[in-house]
């Protein structure tokens, strides 16, 4: 049931981000929260979604631009983190960073798949125009719905797979070979990088200054954490 919920939300987000509505519900901070809510851990979803939103702040569908599929990546990462957290007492920075490493590549896989759907949609658009020229608006509407099915299906299939891989692997890694490593540092490092990426994505005159400031602050935080861990060890 959990993976079915991830599939449905991921599929609907894939449609909402580009093909219908575009109310920003597919953005990482919103989608991860919705997935956390559906799976019973809103806090875990927010923990994952906030840095992902900053990291993929520049991934926006504008005109012919084809950015990474941030909705697919978010659904897989958030779903995997929340499901893995069930076996570990909740979503921690350790769980979040490992889920990110496992499921994030799906964002790029989604972009590649989206190129194929663009080709398909061009053919469907020509078919819809042909139906309209014959005075068949209902047929044209059905063709349009068919065009929405492809992005839904791609995300509905890939997101649960990524979530399942994370849900199975993360508990074993956290409790196994990675148990002695300061994994939380990796999540703090990613959060710093996400802040920097979000600042860079802003088209403000001082965005570059904010970008480098956030990057330096994140690096300093990571070095401090690693130093303290080394001292305690």
SEFIKE-751627 format. One record per residue (C-alpha): chain; y, z, x. Coordinates in Angstrom, 2 decimals, padded with zeros to 5 digits, always signed. Layout:
<nodes>
<chaine=A, Y=Y, Z=Z, X=X>
...
</nodes>
This chain:
<nodes>
<chaine=A, Y=+000.00, Z=+000.00, X=+000.00>
<chaine=A, Y=+002.41, Z=+000.83, X=+002.84>
<chaine=A, Y=+001.96, Z=-002.55, X=+004.47>
<chaine=A, Y=+002.40, Z=-004.27, X=+001.13>
<chaine=A, Y=+005.77, Z=-002.53, X=+000.75>
<chaine=A, Y=+006.78, Z=-003.64, X=+004.24>
<chaine=A, Y=+005.73, Z=-007.20, X=+003.39>
<chaine=A, Y=+007.71, Z=-007.29, X=+000.14>
<chaine=A, Y=+010.87, Z=-005.81, X=+001.64>
<chaine=A, Y=+010.67, Z=-008.05, X=+004.70>
<chaine=A, Y=+010.16, Z=-011.14, X=+002.54>
<chaine=A, Y=+013.04, Z=-010.30, X=+000.22>
<chaine=A, Y=+015.28, Z=-009.55, X=+003.20>
<chaine=A, Y=+014.45, Z=-012.95, X=+004.71>
<chaine=A, Y=+015.67, Z=-014.61, X=+001.51>
<chaine=A, Y=+018.69, Z=-012.35, X=+001.07>
<chaine=A, Y=+020.03, Z=-012.83, X=+004.61>
<chaine=A, Y=+020.51, Z=-016.57, X=+004.21>
<chaine=A, Y=+019.16, Z=-018.21, X=+001.08>
<chaine=A, Y=+020.33, Z=-015.97, X=-001.76>
<chaine=A, Y=+022.90, Z=-013.25, X=-002.48>
<chaine=A, Y=+023.84, Z=-012.39, X=+001.15>
<chaine=A, Y=+025.01, Z=-008.90, X=+000.23>
<chaine=A, Y=+024.18, Z=-007.61, X=+003.77>
<chaine=A, Y=+021.08, Z=-005.79, X=+002.53>
<chaine=A, Y=+019.08, Z=-007.56, X=+005.22>
<chaine=A, Y=+021.19, Z=-006.07, X=+008.00>
<chaine=A, Y=+019.18, Z=-003.66, X=+010.19>
<chaine=A, Y=+021.04, Z=-000.48, X=+009.18>
<chaine=A, Y=+020.41, Z=-001.21, X=+005.48>
<chaine=A, Y=+016.92, Z=-002.72, X=+005.74>
<chaine=A, Y=+015.52, Z=-000.01, X=+008.02>
<chaine=A, Y=+016.84, Z=+002.64, X=+005.65>
<chaine=A, Y=+015.23, Z=+000.89, X=+002.68>
<chaine=A, Y=+011.93, Z=+000.66, X=+004.52>
<chaine=A, Y=+012.12, Z=+004.31, X=+005.48>
<chaine=A, Y=+012.83, Z=+005.17, X=+001.84>
<chaine=A, Y=+009.90, Z=+003.07, X=+000.61>
<chaine=A, Y=+007.54, Z=+004.65, X=+003.15>
<chaine=A, Y=+008.75, Z=+008.20, X=+002.60>
<chaine=A, Y=+010.88, Z=+008.81, X=+005.70>
<chaine=A, Y=+014.53, Z=+007.86, X=+005.22>
<chaine=A, Y=+015.59, Z=+009.72, X=+008.35>
<chaine=A, Y=+013.15, Z=+007.76, X=+010.46>
<chaine=A, Y=+014.49, Z=+004.50, X=+009.06>
<chaine=A, Y=+018.09, Z=+005.49, X=+009.81>
<chaine=A, Y=+017.18, Z=+006.56, X=+013.35>
<chaine=A, Y=+015.76, Z=+003.11, X=+014.04>
<chaine=A, Y=+018.22, Z=+001.08, X=+012.00>
<chaine=A, Y=+021.53, Z=+002.30, X=+013.43>
<chaine=A, Y=+020.99, Z=+001.16, X=+017.06>
<chaine=A, Y=+019.35, Z=-002.07, X=+015.87>
<chaine=A, Y=+022.43, Z=-002.85, X=+013.78>
<chaine=A, Y=+024.65, Z=-002.51, X=+016.84>
<chaine=A, Y=+022.23, Z=-004.43, X=+019.04>
<chaine=A, Y=+022.02, Z=-007.36, X=+016.61>
<chaine=A, Y=+025.61, Z=-007.15, X=+015.40>
<chaine=A, Y=+026.26, Z=-010.66, X=+016.67>
<chaine=A, Y=+023.16, Z=-012.11, X=+014.97>
<chaine=A, Y=+024.94, Z=-013.66, X=+012.00>
<chaine=A, Y=+024.08, Z=-016.83, X=+010.10>
<chaine=A, Y=+027.21, Z=-018.95, X=+010.31>
<chaine=A, Y=+026.98, Z=-022.68, X=+009.60>
<chaine=A, Y=+024.23, Z=-024.26, X=+011.67>
<chaine=A, Y=+023.84, Z=-021.22, X=+013.95>
<chaine=A, Y=+020.30, Z=-019.95, X=+014.19>
<chaine=A, Y=+020.29, Z=-016.40, X=+015.64>
<chaine=A, Y=+017.29, Z=-014.17, X=+016.16>
<chaine=A, Y=+015.63, Z=-013.10, X=+012.93>
<chaine=A, Y=+017.05, Z=-009.58, X=+012.92>
<chaine=A, Y=+015.64, Z=-008.81, X=+009.46>
<chaine=A, Y=+012.07, Z=-009.62, X=+010.47>
<chaine=A, Y=+012.38, Z=-007.67, X=+013.71>
<chaine=A, Y=+013.90, Z=-004.68, X=+011.92>
<chaine=A, Y=+011.22, Z=-004.62, X=+009.22>
<chaine=A, Y=+008.43, Z=-004.64, X=+011.79>
<chaine=A, Y=+010.05, Z=-002.05, X=+014.07>
<chaine=A, Y=+011.10, Z=+000.34, X=+011.31>
<chaine=A, Y=+007.82, Z=-000.02, X=+009.44>
<chaine=A, Y=+005.79, Z=+000.56, X=+012.59>
<chaine=A, Y=+007.90, Z=+003.55, X=+013.64>
<chaine=A, Y=+007.66, Z=+005.28, X=+010.28>
<chaine=A, Y=+003.93, Z=+004.66, X=+009.95>
<chaine=A, Y=+003.28, Z=+005.79, X=+013.53>
<chaine=A, Y=+005.43, Z=+008.84, X=+012.88>
<chaine=A, Y=+003.07, Z=+009.96, X=+010.14>
<chaine=A, Y=+000.45, Z=+010.74, X=+012.78>
<chaine=A, Y=+002.95, Z=+012.42, X=+015.11>
<chaine=A, Y=+005.04, Z=+014.58, X=+012.79>
<chaine=A, Y=+007.90, Z=+012.15, X=+012.29>
<chaine=A, Y=+009.87, Z=+009.40, X=+013.98>
<chaine=A, Y=+011.05, Z=+010.64, X=+017.38>
<chaine=A, Y=+012.90, Z=+008.73, X=+020.11>
<chaine=A, Y=+009.54, Z=+008.28, X=+021.83>
<chaine=A, Y=+008.04, Z=+006.68, X=+018.73>
<chaine=A, Y=+011.13, Z=+004.55, X=+018.17>
<chaine=A, Y=+011.29, Z=+003.06, X=+021.67>
<chaine=A, Y=+007.59, Z=+002.17, X=+021.74>
<chaine=A, Y=+007.80, Z=+000.59, X=+018.29>
<chaine=A, Y=+010.77, Z=-001.40, X=+019.54>
<chaine=A, Y=+008.88, Z=-002.68, X=+022.58>
<chaine=A, Y=+005.89, Z=-003.70, X=+020.48>
<chaine=A, Y=+007.56, Z=-005.29, X=+017.47>
<chaine=A, Y=+010.91, Z=-006.61, X=+018.73>
<chaine=A, Y=+009.46, Z=-009.97, X=+019.92>
<chaine=A, Y=+008.96, Z=-010.86, X=+016.26>
<chaine=A, Y=+012.72, Z=-011.33, X=+015.95>
<chaine=A, Y=+012.49, Z=-014.30, X=+018.29>
<chaine=A, Y=+009.27, Z=-015.52, X=+016.69>
<chaine=A, Y=+011.09, Z=-015.47, X=+013.36>
<chaine=A, Y=+013.88, Z=-017.63, X=+014.78>
<chaine=A, Y=+011.33, Z=-020.20, X=+015.96>
<chaine=A, Y=+009.65, Z=-020.21, X=+012.56>
<chaine=A, Y=+013.02, Z=-020.56, X=+010.88>
<chaine=A, Y=+013.57, Z=-023.85, X=+012.69>
<chaine=A, Y=+010.50, Z=-025.20, X=+010.93>
<chaine=A, Y=+011.74, Z=-024.01, X=+007.55>
<chaine=A, Y=+015.06, Z=-025.79, X=+008.16>
<chaine=A, Y=+013.18, Z=-029.08, X=+008.53>
<chaine=A, Y=+011.21, Z=-028.32, X=+005.39>
<chaine=A, Y=+014.34, Z=-027.43, X=+003.45>
<chaine=A, Y=+015.96, Z=-030.74, X=+004.38>
<chaine=A, Y=+013.07, Z=-032.56, X=+002.75>
<chaine=A, Y=+013.18, Z=-030.27, X=-000.27>
<chaine=A, Y=+016.93, Z=-030.82, X=-000.63>
<chaine=A, Y=+016.37, Z=-034.57, X=-000.74>
<chaine=A, Y=+013.66, Z=-034.06, X=-003.37>
<chaine=A, Y=+015.96, Z=-031.84, X=-005.44>
<chaine=A, Y=+018.71, Z=-034.46, X=-005.34>
<chaine=A, Y=+016.20, Z=-037.07, X=-006.46>
<chaine=A, Y=+015.19, Z=-034.88, X=-009.41>
<chaine=A, Y=+018.83, Z=-034.43, X=-010.37>
<chaine=A, Y=+019.46, Z=-038.17, X=-010.22>
<chaine=A, Y=+016.65, Z=-038.61, X=-012.72>
<chaine=A, Y=+018.19, Z=-036.04, X=-015.05>
<chaine=A, Y=+015.70, Z=-033.27, X=-014.31>
<chaine=A, Y=+017.74, Z=-030.13, X=-013.44>
<chaine=A, Y=+014.78, Z=-027.85, X=-014.19>
<chaine=A, Y=+012.67, Z=-029.73, X=-011.65>
<chaine=A, Y=+015.47, Z=-029.45, X=-009.09>
<chaine=A, Y=+015.61, Z=-025.69, X=-009.67>
<chaine=A, Y=+011.86, Z=-025.42, X=-009.09>
<chaine=A, Y=+012.22, Z=-027.30, X=-005.82>
<chaine=A, Y=+014.95, Z=-024.86, X=-004.78>
<chaine=A, Y=+012.66, Z=-021.91, X=-005.49>
<chaine=A, Y=+009.99, Z=-023.58, X=-003.37>
<chaine=A, Y=+012.50, Z=-023.65, X=-000.51>
<chaine=A, Y=+012.91, Z=-019.89, X=-000.80>
<chaine=A, Y=+009.17, Z=-019.32, X=-000.61>
<chaine=A, Y=+008.75, Z=-020.36, X=+003.04>
<chaine=A, Y=+011.07, Z=-017.74, X=+004.61>
<chaine=A, Y=+009.65, Z=-015.10, X=+002.26>
<chaine=A, Y=+006.07, Z=-015.92, X=+003.27>
<chaine=A, Y=+006.79, Z=-015.97, X=+007.01>
<chaine=A, Y=+008.39, Z=-012.53, X=+007.02>
<chaine=A, Y=+005.93, Z=-011.10, X=+004.51>
<chaine=A, Y=+003.07, Z=-012.03, X=+006.85>
<chaine=A, Y=+004.55, Z=-011.28, X=+010.26>
<chaine=A, Y=+006.37, Z=-008.00, X=+009.52>
<chaine=A, Y=+003.26, Z=-006.05, X=+008.38>
<chaine=A, Y=+001.34, Z=-007.38, X=+011.39>
<chaine=A, Y=+004.01, Z=-006.10, X=+013.76>
<chaine=A, Y=+004.20, Z=-002.79, X=+011.90>
<chaine=A, Y=+000.41, Z=-002.41, X=+012.01>
<chaine=A, Y=+000.30, Z=-003.06, X=+015.75>
<chaine=A, Y=+002.96, Z=-000.42, X=+016.35>
<chaine=A, Y=+001.38, Z=+002.06, X=+013.94>
<chaine=A, Y=-001.96, Z=+001.80, X=+015.73>
<chaine=A, Y=-000.73, Z=+001.65, X=+019.32>
<chaine=A, Y=+002.18, Z=+004.10, X=+019.42>
<chaine=A, Y=+000.26, Z=+007.34, X=+018.64>
<chaine=A, Y=-002.32, Z=+006.46, X=+021.28>
<chaine=A, Y=+000.35, Z=+005.74, X=+023.86>
<chaine=A, Y=+002.41, Z=+008.83, X=+023.09>
<chaine=A, Y=-000.61, Z=+011.12, X=+023.20>
<chaine=A, Y=-002.38, Z=+009.18, X=+025.95>
<chaine=A, Y=-001.27, Z=+007.49, X=+029.17>
<chaine=A, Y=+002.45, Z=+007.77, X=+028.41>
<chaine=A, Y=+002.36, Z=+011.45, X=+027.47>
<chaine=A, Y=+003.89, Z=+012.63, X=+030.74>
<chaine=A, Y=+006.70, Z=+010.07, X=+030.80>
<chaine=A, Y=+010.20, Z=+010.80, X=+029.49>
<chaine=A, Y=+009.96, Z=+008.09, X=+026.82>
<chaine=A, Y=+012.97, Z=+009.44, X=+024.94>
<chaine=A, Y=+015.11, Z=+008.29, X=+027.85>
<chaine=A, Y=+014.19, Z=+004.71, X=+027.00>
<chaine=A, Y=+015.52, Z=+005.10, X=+023.47>
<chaine=A, Y=+018.75, Z=+006.64, X=+024.73>
<chaine=A, Y=+019.08, Z=+003.74, X=+027.15>
<chaine=A, Y=+018.53, Z=+001.24, X=+024.37>
<chaine=A, Y=+021.07, Z=+003.03, X=+022.19>
<chaine=A, Y=+023.64, Z=+002.76, X=+024.98>
<chaine=A, Y=+022.84, Z=-000.93, X=+025.38>
<chaine=A, Y=+023.13, Z=-001.38, X=+021.62>
<chaine=A, Y=+026.59, Z=+000.22, X=+021.61>
<chaine=A, Y=+027.64, Z=-002.10, X=+024.40>
<chaine=A, Y=+026.21, Z=-005.15, X=+022.65>
<chaine=A, Y=+027.94, Z=-004.20, X=+019.42>
<chaine=A, Y=+031.26, Z=-003.84, X=+021.21>
<chaine=A, Y=+030.81, Z=-007.19, X=+022.91>
<chaine=A, Y=+030.04, Z=-008.87, X=+019.59>
<chaine=A, Y=+033.45, Z=-007.80, X=+018.28>
<chaine=A, Y=+036.08, Z=-010.49, X=+018.72>
<chaine=A, Y=+038.86, Z=-007.99, X=+019.40>
<chaine=A, Y=+041.12, Z=-008.33, X=+022.46>
<chaine=A, Y=+039.91, Z=-005.03, X=+023.91>
<chaine=A, Y=+036.23, Z=-005.57, X=+023.07>
<chaine=A, Y=+035.34, Z=-006.27, X=+026.70>
<chaine=A, Y=+036.80, Z=-002.91, X=+027.77>
<chaine=A, Y=+034.83, Z=-001.11, X=+025.07>
<chaine=A, Y=+031.72, Z=-003.04, X=+026.06>
<chaine=A, Y=+031.79, Z=-001.96, X=+029.67>
<chaine=A, Y=+032.80, Z=+001.58, X=+028.78>
<chaine=A, Y=+029.82, Z=+001.91, X=+026.43>
<chaine=A, Y=+027.52, Z=+000.37, X=+029.01>
<chaine=A, Y=+028.66, Z=+002.79, X=+031.73>
<chaine=A, Y=+028.42, Z=+005.76, X=+029.36>
<chaine=A, Y=+024.88, Z=+004.80, X=+028.36>
<chaine=A, Y=+023.82, Z=+004.36, X=+031.98>
<chaine=A, Y=+025.35, Z=+007.73, X=+032.90>
<chaine=A, Y=+023.50, Z=+009.43, X=+030.05>
<chaine=A, Y=+020.18, Z=+007.94, X=+031.16>
<chaine=A, Y=+020.73, Z=+008.96, X=+034.79>
<chaine=A, Y=+021.65, Z=+012.49, X=+033.69>
<chaine=A, Y=+018.53, Z=+012.84, X=+031.54>
<chaine=A, Y=+016.27, Z=+011.52, X=+034.30>
<chaine=A, Y=+017.90, Z=+013.86, X=+036.84>
<chaine=A, Y=+017.36, Z=+016.89, X=+034.62>
<chaine=A, Y=+013.76, Z=+015.88, X=+033.98>
<chaine=A, Y=+013.23, Z=+015.56, X=+037.73>
<chaine=A, Y=+014.79, Z=+018.97, X=+038.40>
<chaine=A, Y=+012.62, Z=+020.66, X=+035.78>
<chaine=A, Y=+009.53, Z=+018.97, X=+037.15>
</nodes>
